[in-house]
Amino acid sequence: MRRVLLFSVLLGPPGDGWFGRDKVKHFLMSAFAQSATFATLQAAGADRGAALAGASAATATLGVAKELADRRRGGPFSARDLTWDAAGAGAASLLLVRTQR
């Protein structure tokens, strides 16, 4: 099973490269979702650690939901898209942890 997963991540579905406009959109939308959710949780009274964890969970859920929706519409479930989602969320998290309020 692990080999199949590794194989699908490395090769990906046809036409699903590692770079392109689609990947930039995944990166930016995930960074935005991470930042907006973090700010919302902080405004609701969560401490920084809880807000970061909650924002990460929400962003990951959004990314997986998007890929499941793509699959329901007949497209591929793209691990490469999820990789860019994680990169965007991670970049936003790095900025958020390094800022003072």
DSSP file (Angstrom, degrees, kcal/mol; ACC not computed):
  #  RESIDUE AA STRUCTURE BP1 BP2  ACC     N-H-->O    O-->H-N    N-H-->O    O-->H-N    TCO  KAPPA ALPHA  PHI   PSI    X-CA   Y-CA   Z-CA
    1    1 A M     >        0   0    0      0, 0.0     4,-2.3     0, 0.0     5,-0.2   0.000 360.0 360.0 360.0 -41.8    0.0    0.0    0.0
    2    2 A R  H  >  +     0   0    0      1,-0.2     4,-2.9     2,-0.2     5,-0.2   0.887 360.0  53.2 -62.5 -37.9    2.8    2.4    0.9
    3    3 A R  H  > S+     0   0    0      2,-0.2     4,-2.8     1,-0.2    -1,-0.2   0.901 108.2  49.9 -64.5 -40.1    4.4    1.8   -2.5
    4    4 A V  H  > S+     0   0    0      2,-0.2     4,-2.4     1,-0.2    -2,-0.2   0.920 112.8  47.0 -64.5 -43.3    1.2    2.6   -4.3
    5    5 A L  H  X S+     0   0    0     -4,-2.3     4,-2.2     2,-0.2    -2,-0.2   0.935 114.2  46.7 -63.7 -46.6    0.8    5.8   -2.3
    6    6 A L  H  X S+     0   0    0     -4,-2.9     4,-2.5     1,-0.2     5,-0.2   0.918 112.8  50.6 -61.5 -43.2    4.5    6.8   -2.9
    7    7 A F  H  X>S+     0   0    0     -4,-2.8     4,-2.6     1,-0.2     5,-0.5   0.906 111.0  48.2 -60.7 -43.7    4.2    6.0   -6.6
    8    8 A S  H  X5S+     0   0    0     -4,-2.4     4,-1.6     1,-0.2    -1,-0.2   0.853 112.7  48.5 -69.4 -33.6    1.0    8.1   -7.0
    9    9 A V  H  <5S+     0   0    0     -4,-2.2    -2,-0.2    -5,-0.2    -1,-0.2   0.915 115.0  44.5 -70.4 -42.5    2.6   11.1   -5.2
   10   10 A L  H  <5S+     0   0    0     -4,-2.5    -2,-0.2    -5,-0.2    -3,-0.2   0.923 128.5  25.8 -69.7 -44.0    5.7   10.9   -7.3
   11   11 A L  H  <5S-     0   0    0     -4,-2.6    -3,-0.2    -5,-0.2     5,-0.2   0.890  91.7-172.9 -87.5 -42.2    4.1   10.5  -10.6
   12   12 A G     << -     0   0    0     -4,-1.6    -3,-0.1    -5,-0.5     3,-0.1   0.097  40.9 -46.6  69.5 169.8    0.7   12.0   -9.9
   13   13 A P  S >  S-     0   0    0      0, 0.0     3,-1.9     0, 0.0    65,-0.0  -0.322  78.5 -79.4 -68.3 156.9   -2.2   12.0  -12.3
   14   14 A P  T 3  S+     0   0    0      0, 0.0     3,-0.1     0, 0.0    -2,-0.1  -0.308 118.8  17.3 -57.5 137.0   -1.6   12.8  -16.0
   15   15 A G  T 3  S+     0   0    0      1,-0.1     2,-0.9    -3,-0.1    -3,-0.1   0.508  93.5 117.1  80.6   4.1   -1.4   16.6  -16.5
   16   16 A D    <   +     0   0    0     -3,-1.9    -1,-0.1    -5,-0.2    64,-0.1  -0.725  43.4 177.3-108.2  82.3   -0.8   17.3  -12.8
   17   17 A G        -     0   0    0     -2,-0.9    -6,-0.0     2,-0.2     6,-0.0  -0.201  41.3-113.5 -77.3 173.3    2.7   18.8  -12.7
   18   18 A W  S    S+     0   0    0     -6,-0.0     2,-0.3     1,-0.0    -1,-0.1   0.722  98.3  44.1 -78.4 -21.4    4.4   20.1   -9.6
   19   19 A F  S    S+     0   0    0      4,-0.0     2,-0.3     3,-0.0    -2,-0.2  -0.913  71.9  92.5-127.5 151.6    4.3   23.7  -10.9
   20   20 A G  S  > S-     0   0    0     -2,-0.3     4,-1.8     1,-0.1     3,-0.3  -0.858  81.6 -65.5 152.3 175.9    1.7   25.9  -12.5
   21   21 A R  H  > S+     0   0    0     -2,-0.3     4,-2.2     1,-0.2     5,-0.2   0.873 126.6  57.6 -59.8 -38.1   -1.0   28.4  -11.9
   22   22 A D  H  > S+     0   0    0      1,-0.2     4,-2.0     2,-0.2    -1,-0.2   0.891 106.2  49.0 -60.3 -40.3   -3.1   25.8  -10.1
   23   23 A K  H  > S+     0   0    0     -3,-0.3     4,-2.4     2,-0.2    -1,-0.2   0.867 108.6  52.8 -70.5 -35.9   -0.4   25.2   -7.6
   24   24 A V  H  X S+     0   0    0     -4,-1.8     4,-2.8     2,-0.2     5,-0.2   0.908 108.8  51.2 -64.0 -41.0    0.1   28.9   -6.9
   25   25 A K  H  X S+     0   0    0     -4,-2.2     4,-2.7     2,-0.2     5,-0.3   0.913 109.6  49.6 -62.6 -42.4   -3.6   29.2   -6.2
   26   26 A H  H  X S+     0   0    0     -4,-2.0     4,-2.0     2,-0.2     5,-0.2   0.932 112.8  47.6 -61.4 -45.1   -3.4   26.3   -3.8
   27   27 A F  H  X S+     0   0    0     -4,-2.4     4,-2.2     2,-0.2    -2,-0.2   0.950 116.5  41.9 -60.5 -51.3   -0.5   27.9   -2.0
   28   28 A L  H  X S+     0   0    0     -4,-2.8     4,-2.4     1,-0.2    -2,-0.2   0.893 114.3  49.7 -68.6 -41.0   -2.1   31.3   -1.7
   29   29 A M  H  X S+     0   0    0     -4,-2.7     4,-2.8    -5,-0.2    -1,-0.2   0.886 112.6  47.9 -66.9 -37.2   -5.6   30.2   -0.8
   30   30 A S  H  X S+     0   0    0     -4,-2.0     4,-2.6    -5,-0.3    -2,-0.2   0.894 111.0  50.6 -69.7 -38.6   -4.2   27.9    2.0
   31   31 A A  H  X S+     0   0    0     -4,-2.2     4,-2.3    -5,-0.2    -2,-0.2   0.914 113.3  46.8 -62.7 -41.3   -2.0   30.7    3.3
   32   32 A F  H  X S+     0   0    0     -4,-2.4     4,-3.1     2,-0.2     5,-0.3   0.937 112.4  48.7 -64.7 -46.6   -5.0   33.0    3.3
   33   33 A A  H  X S+     0   0    0     -4,-2.8     4,-2.4     1,-0.2     5,-0.3   0.905 112.2  49.6 -60.8 -41.5   -7.2   30.3    5.0
   34   34 A Q  H  X S+     0   0    0     -4,-2.6     4,-2.1     2,-0.2    -1,-0.2   0.934 115.3  43.0 -61.9 -47.3   -4.5   29.7    7.6
   35   35 A S  H  X S+     0   0    0     -4,-2.3     4,-2.5    -5,-0.2    -2,-0.2   0.922 115.6  47.0 -67.2 -45.5   -4.1   33.4    8.4
   36   36 A A  H  X S+     0   0    0     -4,-3.1     4,-2.3     2,-0.2    -2,-0.2   0.904 114.4  46.6 -66.2 -41.6   -7.8   34.2    8.4
   37   37 A T  H  X S+     0   0    0     -4,-2.4     4,-2.6    -5,-0.3     5,-0.2   0.910 111.9  51.6 -68.0 -40.7   -8.7   31.3   10.6
   38   38 A F  H  X S+     0   0    0     -4,-2.1     4,-2.4    -5,-0.3    -2,-0.2   0.936 111.8  46.6 -58.4 -47.4   -5.9   32.1   13.0
   39   39 A A  H  X S+     0   0    0     -4,-2.5     4,-2.4     1,-0.2    -1,-0.2   0.890 112.2  50.6 -64.0 -39.7   -7.0   35.7   13.3
   40   40 A T  H  X S+     0   0    0     -4,-2.3     4,-1.5     2,-0.2    -1,-0.2   0.920 111.8  46.6 -64.6 -44.3  -10.6   34.6   13.9
   41   41 A L  H  <>S+     0   0    0     -4,-2.6     5,-2.5     2,-0.2     4,-0.3   0.885 112.4  50.5 -67.1 -37.8   -9.7   32.2   16.6
   42   42 A Q  H ><5S+     0   0    0     -4,-2.4     3,-1.5    -5,-0.2    -2,-0.2   0.915 109.2  51.1 -64.0 -42.2   -7.5   34.7   18.3
   43   43 A A  H 3<5S+     0   0    0     -4,-2.4    -1,-0.2     1,-0.3    -2,-0.2   0.800 105.4  57.3 -64.9 -28.2  -10.3   37.3   18.2
   44   44 A A  T 3<5S-     0   0    0     -4,-1.5    -1,-0.3    -5,-0.2    -2,-0.2   0.506 129.3 -96.6 -81.3  -3.8  -12.6   34.7   19.8
   45   45 A G  T < 5S+     0   0    0     -3,-1.5    -3,-0.2     1,-0.3     2,-0.1   0.478  74.0 144.2 107.3   2.9  -10.1   34.4   22.7
   46   46 A A      < -     0   0    0     -5,-2.5    -1,-0.3    -6,-0.1    -2,-0.0  -0.477  50.9-116.3 -73.4 145.1   -8.0   31.4   21.8
   47   47 A D     >  -     0   0    0     -2,-0.1     4,-2.8     1,-0.1     5,-0.2  -0.295  35.4 -96.7 -73.5 169.9   -4.3   31.6   22.8
   48   48 A R  H  > S+     0   0    0      1,-0.2     4,-2.4     2,-0.2     5,-0.2   0.883 121.9  49.3 -58.8 -43.0   -1.7   31.6   20.0
   49   49 A G  H  > S+     0   0    0      2,-0.2     4,-2.3     1,-0.2    -1,-0.2   0.926 114.4  43.9 -63.7 -45.8   -1.0   27.9   20.2
   50   50 A A  H  > S+     0   0    0      2,-0.2     4,-2.7     1,-0.2     5,-0.2   0.888 113.6  51.6 -67.1 -38.6   -4.6   26.8   20.1
   51   51 A A  H  X S+     0   0    0     -4,-2.8     4,-2.4     2,-0.2    -2,-0.2   0.899 111.0  48.0 -65.0 -39.9   -5.4   29.3   17.4
   52   52 A L  H  X S+     0   0    0     -4,-2.4     4,-2.2    -5,-0.2    -2,-0.2   0.909 113.5  47.0 -66.6 -42.6   -2.5   28.0   15.3
   53   53 A A  H  X S+     0   0    0     -4,-2.3     4,-2.3     2,-0.2    -2,-0.2   0.921 114.2  47.4 -65.3 -43.8   -3.5   24.3   15.8
   54   54 A G  H  X S+     0   0    0     -4,-2.7     4,-2.4     1,-0.2    -2,-0.2   0.897 112.3  49.4 -64.2 -40.8   -7.2   25.1   15.0
   55   55 A A  H  X S+     0   0    0     -4,-2.4     4,-2.5    -5,-0.2    -1,-0.2   0.888 110.5  50.9 -66.0 -38.7   -6.2   27.1   11.9
   56   56 A S  H  X S+     0   0    0     -4,-2.2     4,-2.3     2,-0.2    -2,-0.2   0.914 111.6  47.2 -64.9 -42.7   -4.0   24.2   10.7
   57   57 A A  H  X S+     0   0    0     -4,-2.3     4,-2.2     2,-0.2    -2,-0.2   0.914 113.7  47.9 -64.6 -42.8   -6.7   21.7   11.2
   58   58 A A  H  X S+     0   0    0     -4,-2.4     4,-2.3     2,-0.2    -2,-0.2   0.906 112.6  48.4 -65.8 -41.4   -9.3   23.9    9.4
   59   59 A T  H  X S+     0   0    0     -4,-2.5     4,-2.2     2,-0.2    -2,-0.2   0.903 111.8  48.9 -66.6 -41.4   -6.9   24.5    6.5
   60   60 A A  H  X S+     0   0    0     -4,-2.3     4,-2.4     2,-0.2     5,-0.2   0.907 110.8  51.4 -63.6 -41.1   -6.0   20.9    6.1
   61   61 A T  H  X S+     0   0    0     -4,-2.2     4,-2.5     1,-0.2    -2,-0.2   0.910 109.5  49.9 -62.3 -42.7   -9.7   20.0    6.1
   62   62 A L  H  X S+     0   0    0     -4,-2.3     4,-2.2     2,-0.2    -1,-0.2   0.908 110.4  50.3 -62.1 -42.0  -10.4   22.6    3.4
   63   63 A G  H  X S+     0   0    0     -4,-2.2     4,-1.9     2,-0.2    -2,-0.2   0.925 113.3  44.1 -63.3 -45.8   -7.6   21.2    1.2
   64   64 A V  H  X S+     0   0    0     -4,-2.4     4,-2.4     1,-0.2    -1,-0.2   0.900 112.1  53.5 -67.0 -39.9   -8.8   17.6    1.5
   65   65 A A  H  X S+     0   0    0     -4,-2.5     4,-2.3    -5,-0.2    -1,-0.2   0.893 107.4  52.0 -61.3 -39.3  -12.5   18.7    1.0
   66   66 A K  H  X S+     0   0    0     -4,-2.2     4,-2.2     1,-0.2    -1,-0.2   0.914 110.5  47.3 -63.1 -43.0  -11.4   20.5   -2.2
   67   67 A E  H  X S+     0   0    0     -4,-1.9     4,-2.1     2,-0.2    -2,-0.2   0.873 111.2  50.8 -68.6 -36.3   -9.7   17.4   -3.5
   68   68 A L  H  X S+     0   0    0     -4,-2.4     4,-2.2     2,-0.2    -1,-0.2   0.887 110.0  50.8 -66.0 -38.1  -12.7   15.2   -2.7
   69   69 A A  H  X S+     0   0    0     -4,-2.3     4,-1.6     2,-0.2    -2,-0.2   0.901 108.4  52.4 -65.1 -40.4  -14.9   17.6   -4.5
   70   70 A D  H  <>S+     0   0    0     -4,-2.2     5,-2.7     1,-0.2    -2,-0.2   0.922 109.9  48.8 -59.0 -44.0  -12.6   17.5   -7.5
   71   71 A R  H ><5S+     0   0    0     -4,-2.1     3,-1.7     1,-0.2    -2,-0.2   0.896 107.4  54.2 -64.8 -40.3  -12.8   13.7   -7.5
   72   72 A R  H 3<5S+     0   0    0     -4,-2.2    -1,-0.2     1,-0.3    -2,-0.2   0.819 106.0  54.1 -63.6 -29.3  -16.6   13.8   -7.3
   73   73 A R  T 3<5S-     0   0    0     -4,-1.6    -1,-0.3    -3,-0.2    -2,-0.2   0.357 129.7 -97.1 -85.7   6.6  -16.6   16.0  -10.4
   74   74 A G  T < 5S+     0   0    0     -3,-1.7    -3,-0.2     1,-0.3    -2,-0.1   0.452  87.5 118.8  95.7   0.6  -14.6   13.4  -12.3
   75   75 A G      < -     0   0    0     -5,-2.7    -1,-0.3    -6,-0.2     2,-0.2  -0.338  68.7 -86.1 -90.3 177.7  -11.2   14.9  -11.7
   76   76 A P        -     0   0    0      0, 0.0     2,-0.7     0, 0.0    -1,-0.1  -0.502  28.9-119.8 -83.7 153.4   -8.2   13.4  -10.0
   77   77 A F        -     0   0    0     -2,-0.2     2,-0.7    -7,-0.1     3,-0.1  -0.856  39.2-150.7 -84.7 115.7   -7.5   13.6   -6.2
   78   78 A S     >  -     0   0    0     -2,-0.7     4,-1.6     1,-0.2     5,-0.1  -0.820  28.1-175.6-105.7 112.5   -4.1   15.3   -6.3
   79   79 A A  H  > S+     0   0    0     -2,-0.7     4,-1.9     1,-0.2    -1,-0.2   0.789  91.3  61.0 -67.7 -27.5   -1.6   14.7   -3.6
   80   80 A R  H  > S+     0   0    0      2,-0.2     4,-1.8     1,-0.2    -1,-0.2   0.892 102.1  50.2 -67.7 -38.4    0.5   17.4   -5.3
   81   81 A D  H  > S+     0   0    0      1,-0.2     4,-2.3     2,-0.2    -2,-0.2   0.917 110.1  50.8 -61.8 -42.8   -2.2   20.0   -4.7
   82   82 A L  H  X S+     0   0    0     -4,-1.6     4,-2.5     1,-0.2    -2,-0.2   0.848 106.0  55.9 -64.4 -33.2   -2.3   18.9   -1.1
   83   83 A T  H  X S+     0   0    0     -4,-1.9     4,-2.0     2,-0.2    -1,-0.2   0.916 109.6  45.3 -63.8 -42.7    1.5   19.4   -0.9
   84   84 A W  H  X S+     0   0    0     -4,-1.8     4,-2.3     2,-0.2    -2,-0.2   0.848 110.4  55.0 -69.6 -33.8    1.1   23.0   -2.1
   85   85 A D  H  X S+     0   0    0     -4,-2.3     4,-2.5     2,-0.2    -2,-0.2   0.943 109.6  46.8 -60.4 -46.9   -1.8   23.5    0.3
   86   86 A A  H  X S+     0   0    0     -4,-2.5     4,-2.6     1,-0.2    -2,-0.2   0.878 110.5  52.8 -63.7 -38.1    0.5   22.3    3.2
   87   87 A A  H  X S+     0   0    0     -4,-2.0     4,-2.5     2,-0.2    -1,-0.2   0.911 110.7  47.2 -64.3 -41.8    3.3   24.6    1.9
   88   88 A G  H  X S+     0   0    0     -4,-2.3     4,-2.2     2,-0.2    -2,-0.2   0.921 114.1  46.4 -64.8 -44.7    1.0   27.6    1.9
   89   89 A A  H  X S+     0   0    0     -4,-2.5     4,-2.4     1,-0.2    -2,-0.2   0.896 113.6  50.1 -64.4 -39.6   -0.3   26.9    5.4
   90   90 A G  H  X S+     0   0    0     -4,-2.6     4,-2.4    -5,-0.2    -2,-0.2   0.902 109.4  50.1 -66.0 -41.8    3.2   26.3    6.6
   91   91 A A  H  X S+     0   0    0     -4,-2.5     4,-1.8     2,-0.2    -2,-0.2   0.920 112.5  47.2 -62.8 -43.4    4.5   29.6    5.2
   92   92 A A  H  X S+     0   0    0     -4,-2.2     4,-2.6     1,-0.2    -2,-0.2   0.909 110.5  53.1 -64.3 -40.8    1.6   31.5    6.8
   93   93 A S  H  X S+     0   0    0     -4,-2.4     4,-2.8     1,-0.2     5,-0.3   0.907 105.9  53.4 -61.6 -42.2    2.2   29.7   10.1
   94   94 A L  H  X S+     0   0    0     -4,-2.4     4,-1.3     1,-0.2    -1,-0.2   0.914 112.0  45.1 -59.2 -42.6    5.9   30.7   10.1
   95   95 A L  H  < S+     0   0    0     -4,-1.8     4,-0.3     1,-0.2    -2,-0.2   0.906 113.3  50.5 -66.5 -40.9    4.9   34.3    9.6
   96   96 A L  H >< S+     0   0    0     -4,-2.6     3,-0.9     1,-0.2    -2,-0.2   0.883 110.4  48.1 -67.1 -38.3    2.2   34.1   12.3
   97   97 A V  H 3< S+     0   0    0     -4,-2.8    -1,-0.2     1,-0.2    -2,-0.2   0.801 110.3  53.1 -73.0 -26.0    4.5   32.5   14.9
   98   98 A R  T 3< S+     0   0    0     -4,-1.3     2,-0.3    -5,-0.3    -1,-0.2   0.423  94.9  86.6 -90.0   2.1    7.2   35.1   14.3
   99   99 A T    <   -     0   0    0     -3,-0.9     2,-0.3    -4,-0.3    -4,-0.0  -0.765  66.3-142.5-103.4 150.3    4.9   38.1   14.8
  100  100 A Q              0   0    0     -2,-0.3    -2,-0.1     1,-0.1    -3,-0.0  -0.793 360.0 360.0-105.1 150.5    4.1   39.8   18.0
  101  101 A R              0   0    0     -2,-0.3    -1,-0.1     0, 0.0    -2,-0.0   0.369 360.0 360.0-121.0 360.0    0.8   41.2   18.9
